[in-house]
Amino acid sequence: MGRAFYDKLFNIVNGITEESLEFPDVKDAFERGELCCRLYGNVYDAERRLEERLGVVGHDPDVEAIIVAMDEIIKEIGYRMYCYGAKYGMRK
């Protein structure tokens, strides 16, 4: 189970692809009411306030760059945790 398998799971958990019959227990963490959905709402609200203070109409490229980079960091950390879990999780 490598990166491709992880990417499938990551995409389902992040709502990028729909839940799969292949992984019925893997749920979208961004569904309405879920913690990630609420936290992302906070990020979105903060982005809007920052852009308003900066006088930006639409999306500020620096704010977008921060969000995109943080998404990539989260994906990399998630992958490492997945690998460590696979490696050490079966130990008792």
C-alpha positions in Angstrom: 0.0 0.0 0.0 1.8 3.0 -1.2 1.2 6.6 -2.3 -1.6 5.8 -4.8 -3.6 4.0 -2.1 -3.1 6.9 0.3 -4.1 9.4 -2.3 -7.4 7.5 -2.9 -8.2 7.7 0.9 -7.0 11.3 1.2 -9.3 12.4 -1.7 -12.3 10.7 -0.1 -11.6 12.2 3.4 -11.1 15.6 1.8 -14.3 15.5 -0.3 -12.3 15.6 -3.5 -13.8 12.4 -4.7 -17.1 10.8 -3.5 -17.2 8.0 -1.0 -16.4 4.7 -2.6 -17.9 1.3 -2.3 -14.3 0.1 -2.1 -13.9 2.0 1.2 -17.4 2.3 2.8 -16.0 3.4 6.2 -14.0 6.3 4.8 -16.0 9.4 5.2 -15.7 13.0 4.0 -14.3 15.1 6.9 -15.7 18.2 5.3 -19.4 17.2 5.4 -21.7 19.8 6.9 -21.3 19.9 10.7 -18.0 18.0 10.8 -15.1 19.6 12.6 -13.1 20.1 9.4 -16.0 21.8 7.8 -16.3 24.2 10.7 -12.6 24.9 10.8 -12.5 25.5 7.1 -15.3 28.0 7.5 -13.1 29.8 10.1 -10.3 29.9 7.6 -12.6 31.2 4.9 -14.0 33.9 7.2 -10.5 35.0 8.2 -9.4 35.1 4.5 -12.4 37.4 3.7 -11.6 39.7 6.7 -7.9 39.9 5.7 -8.7 40.7 2.1 -11.2 43.3 3.2 -8.5 45.0 5.4 -6.0 44.8 2.5 -8.6 46.3 0.1 -8.5 43.3 -2.2 -11.4 42.4 -4.4 -11.6 38.6 -5.0 -8.8 36.5 -3.8 -5.4 37.8 -2.6 -2.6 35.7 -4.3 -0.6 35.6 -1.1 -3.5 34.4 1.0 -4.2 31.8 -1.7 -0.6 30.7 -1.7 -0.7 30.2 2.1 -3.8 28.1 1.9 -2.5 26.0 -0.9 0.9 25.4 0.8 -0.9 24.5 4.1 -3.0 22.0 2.1 0.2 20.4 0.7 1.8 20.3 4.1 -1.2 18.6 5.6 -1.2 16.0 2.8 2.5 15.3 3.3 2.1 15.0 7.1 -0.9 12.8 6.6 1.0 10.5 4.3 3.9 10.2 6.7 1.4 9.4 9.5 -0.2 6.8 7.3 3.1 5.2 6.6 4.2 5.2 10.2 0.8 3.7 11.2 1.2 1.0 8.6 4.7 0.3 9.9 4.2 0.5 13.6 0.4 0.1 14.1 0.3 -3.6 14.1 2.8 -3.9 16.9 1.5 -4.7 20.3 
